[in-house]
Amino acid sequence: MQVTETTSEGLKREFQVLLPANELEDRLNTELSNIKGKVQIKGFRPGKVPVAHLRKVYGKSVMADVLQNAVNEANQQIVTDKGLRLALEPQIEFPKDEEQTIIERALDAKGDLAFKVKLEVLPSFELADLSDVSIKKLVLKPSDEEVNETLERMAKDSRSFEPREEGAEAQSGDRVTIDFVGRIDGTEFEGGKGEDVDLELGSNTFIPGFEDQLVGAKVGDSRLVKVAFPADYQAEQLAGKDAEFDVTVKAVAAPGETKIDDELAKRFGMDDLEKLKEAVSKAVGSDYEAQSRRKLKKELLDALDGKYAFNLPPSLVHQEFAAVWAQVEQDLKTRGKTFEDEGTTEEASQAEYRKIAERRVRLGLVLAQVGETADIKVSDDEVNQALFARIRQFPGQEKQVYDFYRNNPQALAELRAPLFEEKVVDHVLGQVQVVEEPVSKEALFAEDDEADAVTGGAATDEKPSESNNEAAADKAAG
């Protein structure tokens, strides 16, 4: 096999590979000899089938394997001999308009096999000195007021409701039980029908304006509720549409008293109120710490991005941009918006997100090299923990989710990648100066500019909500 390098431009390499017909012939005969004792052909004893007959029966199928092995061997030889680190899998290219002829001649072992191997390599760069890098870690401790607000919400959500006396009108804060049928232009629509649905008036659970029109209703009342779906409603076919709902009120119940005491704590599985307060404080603090970590990581990645400038593999950038751009287009479609609505153009947005893709690739290569140099590993136990955490997100489908990941190496690798990234980030944090800075909740949860926030790590792409006390209540409740 003859391998000749024909192009070396930046990170692009191109090689010409030639496998002469006589070598193809030898490889074919070797493979046929190897299967000679394994095949059974009528009229021949096992192991006694002439190679010429085997060639007539199996020649083309065996030659197809020979050609594939030759391509794989060429790729391996190129990578090994040249000491290359590939960005993506090599591309195999046969001469235009001759591909079919070359392959057919090679299959018959009547012609040389010639093809090109095109590939992109990873850039080489030195890891930067980070001793001069200083980043802030935003620190916020849960206040007594925040803990009490969460307890009040928990008490409100867990309170009981008692039926109002016969003929009583529903008030804001009451819970009504209703049947409803929704119509748009006189036609029922999917998802617009419900029976025995409990609705707390004033909770803003339903479409804006819906609950207000049930205030004053009595058991047995039927009301025509007229509303308009928000322009950004998640169901595109309903967004911005006017709708009418025939509503029947079946029950009206008044909320009981909300008490923050030991009984409330016991309803949430705690021994007493102090234990519940401790759990709530810990849960709120955990959310604050997670947000602080997001901010810290983003600032660290910003610092790293400023330390490196090297050529990027075009294919990796293109691949990353395609993924980012697909998210952008899907987001616009979901919200029913256009680029003009966002005050920009498609061309300007593409330029902006291409820079984001380049940043992601650059930082990904840096973190990968840091991890390789520091010999950072993710254990199978750590991957299994991540897998079971993911499985718990799909109650009732545990077996299907487990089988999916175990039978899909790529999906399992997607669980491993963020674990590796977080370990590398921790390693890099040990090389920089981290200064703690106490901040307010508003400052901690202030959103960064979208273009800056997207950096390639799952944690830094996330846009957290400011109202984390509600999630904290769920955590505290177990």
C-alpha positions in Angstrom: 0.0 0.0 0.0 1.4 3.4 -1.0 0.4 6.4 1.0 1.5 9.9 -0.2 0.8 13.2 1.5 -0.5 15.6 -1.1 -1.8 18.6 1.0 -0.8 20.1 4.3 -2.6 23.4 4.9 -3.2 24.6 8.4 -5.2 21.9 10.1 -6.1 20.2 6.8 -4.3 17.1 5.5 -4.8 15.1 2.3 -3.3 11.8 1.3 -3.3 9.8 -1.9 -3.6 6.0 -1.3 -2.8 3.4 -3.9 -3.3 -0.3 -3.4 -2.0 -2.2 -6.5 -4.1 -4.8 -8.2 -1.6 -7.6 -7.4 -1.8 -6.8 -3.7 -5.6 -6.8 -3.9 -5.3 -10.2 -5.6 -3.1 -11.5 -2.8 -5.4 -10.2 -0.1 -8.4 -11.7 -1.8 -6.8 -15.1 -2.1 -5.7 -15.0 1.6 -9.2 -14.3 2.7 -10.6 -17.0 0.5 -8.1 -19.5 1.9 -9.2 -18.5 5.4 -12.8 -19.3 4.7 -12.1 -22.5 2.8 -12.5 -24.7 5.8 -15.6 -22.9 7.1 -17.9 -23.0 4.1 -20.0 -25.9 2.9 -20.8 -26.2 -0.8 -22.7 -29.0 -2.3 -20.5 -31.4 -4.1 -17.4 -30.7 -2.1 -16.1 -32.1 1.1 -15.4 -29.6 3.9 -12.1 -27.9 3.4 -11.7 -29.3 -0.2 -13.5 -26.5 -2.1 -11.0 -25.1 -4.7 -10.1 -21.5 -4.2 -11.1 -20.8 -7.8 -14.6 -22.0 -7.1 -14.8 -20.0 -3.8 -13.7 -17.0 -5.8 -16.5 -17.5 -8.3 -19.1 -17.9 -5.5 -17.9 -15.5 -2.8 -15.3 -13.4 -4.6 -17.1 -10.1 -4.8 -18.5 -10.2 -1.2 -15.1 -11.1 0.2 -13.4 -8.4 -1.9 -15.8 -5.9 -0.5 -14.5 -6.8 3.0 -10.9 -6.6 1.6 -11.6 -3.0 0.3 -13.1 -1.9 3.6 -10.2 -3.3 5.5 -7.8 -1.6 3.2 -9.5 1.8 3.7 -9.4 1.3 7.5 -5.7 0.2 7.3 -4.8 3.2 5.3 -6.5 5.5 7.8 -4.7 3.8 10.7 -1.4 3.9 8.9 -1.7 7.7 8.2 -2.7 8.5 11.8 0.1 6.3 13.3 2.9 7.2 11.0 2.2 10.9 11.1 1.4 11.0 14.8 -1.9 12.9 14.0 -4.7 13.7 16.4 -7.9 13.7 14.4 -10.7 16.3 14.9 -13.2 14.1 13.1 -13.3 10.8 11.2 -11.4 10.9 7.9 -13.3 11.4 4.6 -12.7 9.0 1.8 -12.9 10.3 -1.7 -12.7 8.5 -5.0 -12.0 10.3 -8.3 -15.2 12.0 -9.6 -17.1 10.1 -12.2 -14.8 7.1 -11.8 -15.8 5.9 -8.3 -18.1 3.1 -9.5 -15.6 1.9 -12.2 -12.7 1.9 -9.8 -14.6 -0.1 -7.2 -16.0 -2.6 -9.7 -12.5 -3.2 -11.2 -11.0 -3.6 -7.7 -13.8 -6.0 -6.8 -12.7 -8.1 -9.7 -9.0 -7.6 -8.8 -8.4 -6.3 -12.3 -7.4 -2.7 -11.3 -5.6 -0.7 -8.7 -7.6 0.8 -5.8 -6.9 4.5 -5.6 -8.5 7.0 -3.3 -7.9 10.2 -1.3 -8.1 10.5 2.5 -9.0 14.0 3.7 -8.9 14.8 7.3 -8.6 17.6 9.9 -6.2 17.5 12.8 -6.5 19.0 16.2 -4.4 22.1 16.8 -1.2 22.0 19.0 -0.9 24.6 21.7 0.8 25.1 25.0 -1.3 25.4 28.2 -1.3 29.0 29.5 0.0 30.2 32.8 -3.1 31.1 34.9 -1.3 32.5 38.0 -2.3 36.0 37.1 -6.0 35.1 36.7 -8.4 36.3 39.5 -12.1 35.5 39.5 -15.0 36.3 41.8 -17.1 33.8 43.6 -20.5 35.3 44.4 -21.6 34.3 47.9 -25.2 34.5 49.3 -26.5 32.9 52.5 -30.2 32.3 52.9 -31.8 34.9 55.1 -34.4 34.2 57.8 -36.9 36.2 55.7 -36.4 33.9 52.7 -36.7 30.8 54.8 -40.0 32.1 56.3 -41.3 33.0 52.8 -40.7 29.4 51.7 -42.4 28.1 54.8 -45.4 30.3 54.1 -45.6 28.9 50.6 -45.3 25.4 51.8 -48.0 26.0 54.4 -50.3 27.6 51.8 -49.7 24.8 49.3 -50.5 22.1 51.9 -53.5 23.7 53.5 -56.9 22.0 53.4 -60.1 23.2 51.8 -63.6 23.0 53.3 -66.8 23.1 51.2 -68.6 26.5 51.5 -72.2 26.5 52.6 -74.8 25.9 50.0 -75.4 29.0 47.7 -72.1 30.7 48.7 -70.3 32.6 46.0 -66.7 31.6 45.1 -64.1 34.2 46.2 -60.5 34.8 45.2 -58.4 32.2 47.0 -61.2 29.6 47.0 -60.9 26.3 45.2 -63.5 25.5 42.6 -64.1 22.1 41.0 -65.2 22.6 37.4 -66.0 20.9 34.1 -65.1 22.9 31.0 -65.2 22.7 27.2 -63.2 25.2 25.1 -63.9 26.3 21.5 -62.2 28.5 19.0 -64.5 29.9 16.3 -67.2 27.5 17.5 -65.0 24.4 17.2 -63.6 22.3 20.1 -59.8 22.1 20.2 -57.4 19.5 21.5 -56.6 19.9 25.2 -59.5 22.3 25.8 -61.7 19.9 27.7 -61.6 18.8 31.3 -63.8 17.2 34.0 -63.6 17.5 37.8 -60.7 19.9 37.6 -59.7 21.6 40.8 -58.7 25.3 40.3 -57.6 27.8 43.0 -59.0 31.2 42.0 -56.2 33.8 41.9 -53.5 31.3 41.4 -53.0 32.3 37.8 -52.9 28.6 36.8 -55.1 29.0 33.8 -55.1 31.4 30.9 -55.1 35.1 32.0 -58.6 36.2 32.7 -60.1 32.7 33.1 -60.1 32.6 36.9 -61.4 36.2 37.3 -64.6 35.3 35.5 -65.4 32.5 38.0 -65.3 34.8 41.0 -68.8 35.0 42.4 -69.9 31.7 40.8 -72.0 29.2 42.9 -72.3 25.4 42.8 -74.3 24.5 39.7 -73.6 27.7 37.8 -72.7 27.5 34.2 -70.6 30.4 32.8 -69.3 31.3 29.4 -65.7 32.4 29.9 -64.1 34.4 27.1 -60.3 34.7 27.0 -57.4 35.2 24.6 -54.4 32.8 24.5 -51.1 34.7 25.0 -49.2 35.5 21.8 -46.3 33.4 23.1 -48.4 30.4 24.2 -46.5 27.2 23.9 -49.0 25.5 21.6 -48.5 27.4 18.4 -52.0 26.5 17.0 -53.6 28.3 20.0 -51.2 31.3 20.4 -53.0 34.6 20.1 -56.4 33.0 19.5 -59.7 34.1 21.1 -61.5 31.3 22.8 -64.7 30.6 24.7 -65.1 28.0 27.5 -68.4 26.6 28.7 -67.7 26.1 32.4 -69.9 24.3 35.0 -69.1 24.8 38.7 -69.5 21.6 40.6 -68.0 22.5 44.0 -66.7 25.6 45.9 -64.3 25.2 48.8 -62.7 27.8 51.1 -59.1 27.5 52.2 -58.3 26.5 55.7 -56.0 28.4 58.0 -52.3 28.3 57.2 -50.1 27.5 60.2 -46.4 27.3 60.4 -45.8 24.9 63.2 -44.7 21.4 64.2 -47.7 19.9 62.5 -46.6 21.5 59.2 -43.2 20.0 59.6 -44.6 16.6 60.2 -46.7 16.8 57.0 -43.3 17.1 55.2 -41.7 14.3 57.1 -39.8 16.4 59.6 -39.7 15.9 63.4 -40.5 19.5 64.2 -40.5 23.1 62.8 -36.8 23.7 63.6 -35.8 20.6 61.5 -38.0 21.9 58.7 -36.4 25.3 58.8 -33.0 23.7 58.7 -34.0 21.6 55.6 -35.4 24.7 53.9 -32.3 26.8 54.6 -30.1 24.0 53.3 -32.2 23.6 50.1 -32.2 27.4 49.4 -28.5 27.5 50.1 -27.9 24.6 47.7 -29.7 26.5 44.9 -27.6 29.7 45.7 -24.4 27.6 45.6 -25.4 26.1 42.3 -26.0 29.5 40.8 -22.8 30.8 42.2 -21.0 27.9 40.6 -22.6 28.7 37.2 -21.4 32.3 37.5 -17.9 31.2 38.7 -17.6 28.8 35.8 -18.6 31.3 33.2 -16.1 33.8 34.5 -13.4 31.2 34.5 -14.2 30.2 30.9 -14.2 33.9 29.9 -10.7 34.1 31.4 -9.5 30.9 29.6 -11.0 32.2 26.3 -8.9 35.3 26.6 -5.7 33.2 27.1 -5.9 31.2 23.9 -5.8 32.0 20.2 -5.2 29.1 17.8 -6.6 27.8 14.5 -9.8 25.7 14.9 -10.8 22.7 12.8 -13.4 24.0 10.4 -15.5 20.9 10.5 -15.8 21.0 14.3 -16.8 24.7 14.1 -19.4 23.9 11.4 -20.7 21.0 13.4 -21.0 23.1 16.6 -22.6 26.0 14.7 -25.2 23.7 13.1 -26.2 22.5 16.6 -26.4 26.0 18.0 -28.3 27.4 15.1 -30.8 24.6 15.2 -31.5 25.6 18.8 -31.9 29.2 17.8 -34.4 28.4 15.0 -36.4 26.1 17.2 -36.6 28.7 19.9 -37.9 31.3 17.5 -40.4 28.8 16.1 -41.6 27.9 19.6 -42.1 31.5 20.5 -43.6 32.5 17.2 -41.0 35.1 16.6 -38.8 36.3 13.7 -35.3 37.8 13.6 -36.9 41.1 12.9 -39.0 40.8 16.1 -35.8 40.3 18.0 -34.3 43.5 16.5 -31.8 41.8 14.3 -31.4 39.9 11.0 -30.7 36.3 10.2 -27.3 37.2 8.8 -26.3 39.2 11.9 -27.5 36.4 14.2 -25.6 33.8 12.2 -22.4 35.8 12.6 -23.0 36.2 16.3 -23.7 32.5 16.9 -20.8 31.4 14.7 -18.6 33.2 17.2 -20.3 31.3 20.0 -19.6 28.1 18.1 -16.0 29.0 17.7 -15.7 29.8 21.4 -17.3 26.5 22.4 -14.9 24.5 20.2 -11.9 26.5 21.5 -12.8 26.0 25.1 -13.7 22.4 24.5 -10.2 21.8 23.1 -8.5 23.7 26.0 -10.5 21.8 28.7 -9.7 18.5 26.9 -6.0 19.2 26.9 -6.0 20.3 30.5 -7.8 17.1 31.4 -5.4 15.0 29.4 -2.3 16.7 30.8 -3.6 16.3 34.4 -4.7 12.7 33.8 -8.3 13.5 34.9 -10.5 10.5 34.7 -14.2 9.8 35.2 -14.8 6.5 36.9 -17.5 4.0 35.9 -19.1 4.4 39.3 -19.5 8.2 38.6 -21.1 7.5 35.3 -23.4 5.0 36.9 -24.4 7.5 39.5 -25.2 10.0 36.7 -27.1 7.3 34.9 -29.3 6.4 37.8 -29.9 10.1 38.5 -31.2 10.4 34.9 -33.3 7.2 35.3 -35.0 8.7 38.4 -36.3 11.5 36.1 -38.5 9.0 34.3 -40.6 7.2 36.8 -42.3 4.2 35.4 -39.8 4.0 32.5 -36.7 3.1 34.4 -36.0 -0.1 32.4 -36.4 1.5 29.1 -34.1 4.4 30.0 -31.5 2.1 31.5 -31.5 -0.1 28.3 -31.3 3.0 26.1 -28.1 4.2 27.7 -26.5 0.8 28.1 -27.1 0.0 24.4 -26.1 3.5 23.2 -22.5 4.3 23.8 -22.9 7.8 22.4 -25.7 8.6 24.9 -23.5 7.2 27.7 -20.7 9.4 26.6 -23.0 12.4 26.8 -23.4 11.6 30.5 -19.7 11.2 31.0 -18.7 14.5 29.2 -20.2 17.0 31.8 -18.7 15.0 34.6 -15.3 15.3 33.0 -15.8 19.0 32.3 -16.7 19.7 35.9 -13.6 17.9 37.2 -11.4 19.8 34.8 -13.0 23.1 35.9 -12.3 22.2 39.5 -8.7 21.5 38.5 -8.3 24.8 36.8 -9.9 26.7 39.7 -7.0 25.4 41.8 -4.6 27.3 39.5 -6.3 30.7 39.7 -7.1 33.1 42.5 -10.8 32.9 43.7 -12.1 35.9 45.6 -15.4 35.6 47.5 -17.8 38.5 47.1 -21.0 38.7 49.1 -23.9 39.8 46.8 -27.7 40.3 46.8 -30.1 37.7 45.4 -30.8 40.1 42.5 -27.1 40.3 41.6 -26.6 36.5 42.0 -29.5 35.7 39.6 -29.0 38.6 37.1 -28.9 37.0 33.7 -25.8 37.5 31.5 -26.0 38.5 27.9 -27.2 35.4 25.9 -24.2 35.5 23.5 -21.8 35.5 26.4 -23.6 32.9 28.5 -23.4 30.2 25.9 -20.0 28.7 26.3 -20.3 25.0 25.6 -20.8 23.6 29.1 -24.2 22.5 30.2 -24.0 24.4 33.4 -23.1 27.7 31.7 -25.7 27.4 29.1 -28.4 27.2 31.7 -30.6 30.2 32.3 -31.8 29.8 35.9 -34.9 31.4 37.3 -34.8 33.9 40.2 -37.7 32.2 42.0 -35.7 29.3 43.4 -37.4 29.2 46.8 -40.3 27.2 45.3 -37.8 24.6 44.1 -36.1 24.7 47.5 -39.4 23.9 49.1 -39.7 20.8 46.9 -36.2 19.7 47.9 -36.8 20.3 51.6 -39.9 18.1 51.4 -37.8 15.3 49.9 
